[in-house]
Amino acid sequence: MIVLGIVGKAGSGKSTIASALEKSGAIRVSLDEIGHQALDSMKEEIRREFGECIMTGDSVDRKKLGDVVFNSPKLLERLNRIVHPVIRSVALAKMIDDTKLYVIDGALLHQIGLSEFCDKILWIECSPEETVRRLALRGMTEYKARLILQSQQHLDSLRDSADAIVDTSGDAAATLRKVEEVLFEWGIML
C-alpha cells in the first residue's frame, strides 16, 4: 500500500489532481466528502454546540455553519474538535487493501492526524488571486473566499514539510504533467 497525501489551501487544485489520479486507478479518500458526511453524523452535537441558527430543517446547513465558523478561529476550532475524529476514523477505514495507491486529499490532512499515515505528501499551491477566482467559479463570494484563505493561513507553515511542491497556476494539463513527473521520481506508477 502506498498513501499519497495531497494538501494545500482551498481552491489550490487538490481535488482536481486527486480526481485525475483516481481516474488513473488510485483510490481517492476525499477529506471534504468525508467531512460533509461527518456533519450529518454529528449533527446533534453540532446543533448543541452552535444552536439552531446553523440548521435548515433537520440538517446542518454548510453555508450557515461556514458563515459562523470562518469568522471566528475559536468557533472553527470547536467545530474541528467535533468532526476531525470522525473524519480520521472514516478515512483510515477506507484504506484496507495493501496493494493499492491511496490518495488522501484535504487541506487539513495534518490537523486531522493523517499525515503520519502518508508515504509522501504533495503540497499544491497557486496565487491568492487565482485561488479566489477558482472559488468564485464555485459560487463563492470574494469576501467568503478571502475569509476561508485567512482561516487557512496556518497551513503555510506545513509547506516546507511536504515532500514536493507543485504550482497549479497553469492549466490543468500542465499541472497534471508536473504531478506525474513527481510521482515518477518517487517510483509511483499508475
C-alpha positions as CSV (number, residue, x, y, z in Angstrom):
1,M,0.0,0.0,0.0
2,I,1.2,3.5,-0.9
3,V,-0.5,6.5,0.7
4,L,-0.1,9.9,-1.0
5,G,-1.3,13.0,0.8
6,I,-2.3,16.0,-1.2
7,V,-2.5,19.2,0.8
8,G,-2.9,22.9,0.1
9,K,-5.3,25.7,0.6
10,A,-8.9,25.9,-0.7
11,G,-9.0,26.3,-4.4
12,S,-5.4,25.2,-5.0
13,G,-6.4,22.2,-7.1
14,K,-6.2,19.3,-4.7
15,S,-9.5,17.8,-5.8
16,T,-8.6,18.2,-9.5
17,I,-5.4,16.3,-9.0
18,A,-6.9,13.7,-6.8
19,S,-9.7,13.1,-9.3
20,A,-7.2,12.7,-12.1
21,L,-5.2,10.2,-10.1
22,E,-8.4,8.3,-9.2
23,K,-9.2,8.0,-13.0
24,S,-5.8,6.5,-13.4
25,G,-6.5,3.8,-10.8
26,A,-5.7,5.3,-7.4
27,I,-8.3,5.1,-4.6
28,R,-9.3,8.6,-3.6
29,V,-10.0,9.5,0.0
30,S,-11.6,12.9,0.0
31,L,-11.5,14.6,3.4
32,D,-14.0,17.2,2.1
33,E,-16.5,14.5,1.2
34,I,-16.0,12.6,4.5
35,G,-16.3,16.0,6.3
36,H,-19.7,16.6,4.7
37,Q,-20.8,13.1,5.9
38,A,-19.4,13.9,9.4
39,L,-21.6,17.0,9.6
40,D,-24.6,14.7,9.1
41,S,-23.5,12.0,11.5
42,M,-22.6,14.6,14.2
43,K,-25.4,17.0,13.6
44,E,-26.9,16.7,17.1
45,E,-23.6,17.6,18.7
46,I,-23.1,20.4,16.2
47,R,-26.6,21.7,16.9
48,R,-25.9,21.7,20.6
49,E,-22.6,23.5,20.1
50,F,-23.7,26.1,17.6
51,G,-27.5,26.3,18.0
52,E,-30.4,26.2,15.6
53,C,-29.0,29.1,13.5
54,I,-26.8,26.7,11.5
55,M,-29.6,24.2,10.8
56,T,-32.0,24.1,7.8
57,G,-34.7,21.6,8.8
58,D,-33.1,18.6,10.3
59,S,-29.7,19.1,8.5
60,V,-26.6,21.2,9.2
61,D,-26.6,23.9,6.6
62,R,-22.9,24.1,5.5
63,K,-23.3,27.7,4.3
64,K,-24.7,28.9,7.6
65,L,-22.2,27.0,9.6
66,G,-19.4,28.3,7.4
67,D,-20.6,31.9,7.9
68,V,-20.3,31.3,11.6
69,V,-17.0,29.4,11.9
70,F,-15.0,31.1,9.2
71,N,-15.4,34.4,11.1
72,S,-14.0,33.1,14.3
73,P,-11.0,30.9,14.8
74,K,-12.3,29.8,18.2
75,L,-15.6,28.6,16.7
76,L,-13.8,26.9,13.9
77,E,-11.6,25.1,16.5
78,R,-14.8,24.0,18.3
79,L,-16.2,22.5,15.1
80,N,-13.0,20.8,14.3
81,R,-12.9,19.1,17.7
82,I,-16.3,17.5,16.9
83,V,-15.7,16.4,13.3
84,H,-12.0,15.7,13.0
85,P,-12.0,12.4,14.9
86,V,-14.9,11.2,12.8
87,I,-13.1,12.2,9.5
88,R,-9.9,10.5,10.7
89,S,-11.6,7.3,11.6
90,V,-13.6,7.0,8.3
91,A,-10.6,7.9,6.2
92,L,-8.4,5.2,7.8
93,A,-11.3,2.6,7.5
94,K,-11.3,3.2,3.7
95,M,-7.6,2.2,3.3
96,I,-7.8,-1.5,3.6
97,D,-6.2,-3.0,0.5
98,D,-2.4,-3.4,0.8
99,T,-1.9,-3.5,-2.9
100,K,-3.4,-0.1,-3.8
101,L,-2.3,3.5,-4.1
102,Y,-4.5,5.7,-1.9
103,V,-4.7,9.4,-2.4
104,I,-5.9,11.5,0.6
105,D,-6.8,15.0,-0.5
106,G,-7.6,17.6,2.1
107,A,-6.3,20.9,3.4
108,L,-6.4,19.6,7.0
109,L,-4.5,16.4,6.5
110,H,-2.0,17.2,9.2
111,Q,-4.6,18.6,11.7
112,I,-6.8,15.6,11.4
113,G,-3.8,13.3,12.1
114,L,-3.5,11.6,8.8
115,S,-0.1,12.8,7.7
116,E,1.6,10.2,9.7
117,F,0.0,7.5,7.5
118,C,1.3,9.1,4.3
119,D,4.3,7.7,2.5
120,K,4.6,11.0,0.6
121,I,3.0,14.4,0.8
122,L,2.4,16.7,-2.1
123,W,1.8,20.4,-1.4
124,I,-0.4,22.1,-4.0
125,E,-0.4,25.9,-4.4
126,C,-1.4,28.8,-6.6
127,S,-1.5,32.5,-6.2
128,P,-4.2,34.0,-3.9
129,E,-5.8,35.8,-6.8
130,E,-6.1,32.5,-8.8
131,T,-7.5,30.8,-5.7
132,V,-10.2,33.5,-5.2
133,R,-11.0,33.2,-8.9
134,R,-11.4,29.4,-8.6
135,L,-13.6,29.7,-5.5
136,A,-15.8,32.3,-7.3
137,L,-16.3,29.8,-10.1
138,R,-17.8,27.5,-7.4
139,G,-20.3,30.2,-6.5
140,M,-18.4,31.7,-3.5
141,T,-18.2,35.5,-3.0
142,E,-14.8,37.1,-3.0
143,Y,-15.3,38.0,0.7
144,K,-16.1,34.4,1.7
145,A,-13.2,33.1,-0.3
146,R,-10.8,35.5,1.4
147,L,-12.2,34.6,4.8
148,I,-11.5,30.9,4.1
149,L,-8.0,31.7,2.9
150,Q,-7.4,33.7,6.0
151,S,-8.6,30.8,8.2
152,Q,-6.1,28.6,6.4
153,Q,-3.0,30.8,6.8
154,H,-1.6,28.4,9.4
155,L,-1.2,25.9,6.6
156,D,1.7,27.9,5.2
157,S,3.9,26.5,8.0
158,L,3.3,23.0,6.7
159,R,4.5,23.8,3.1
160,D,8.2,23.1,3.9
161,S,7.4,19.7,5.4
162,A,5.9,18.4,2.1
163,D,8.0,16.0,0.0
164,A,7.3,18.1,-3.1
165,I,5.6,21.3,-4.1
166,V,3.5,21.8,-7.3
167,D,2.4,25.2,-8.5
168,T,-1.1,24.8,-10.1
169,S,-1.4,28.3,-11.5
170,G,-1.2,26.9,-15.1
171,D,-3.8,24.9,-16.9
172,A,-4.9,21.5,-15.6
173,A,-3.0,19.5,-18.3
174,A,0.3,21.2,-17.3
175,T,-0.4,20.7,-13.7
176,L,-1.1,17.0,-14.1
177,R,2.1,16.6,-16.1
178,K,4.0,18.1,-13.2
179,V,2.3,15.8,-10.7
180,E,3.1,12.8,-12.9
181,E,6.8,13.8,-13.1
182,V,6.9,14.0,-9.3
183,L,5.2,10.6,-8.9
184,F,7.6,9.1,-11.4
185,E,10.6,10.4,-9.4
186,W,9.1,8.8,-6.3
187,G,8.6,5.5,-8.1
188,I,4.9,5.7,-8.0
189,M,3.4,4.4,-11.2
190,L,-0.3,4.5,-12.2
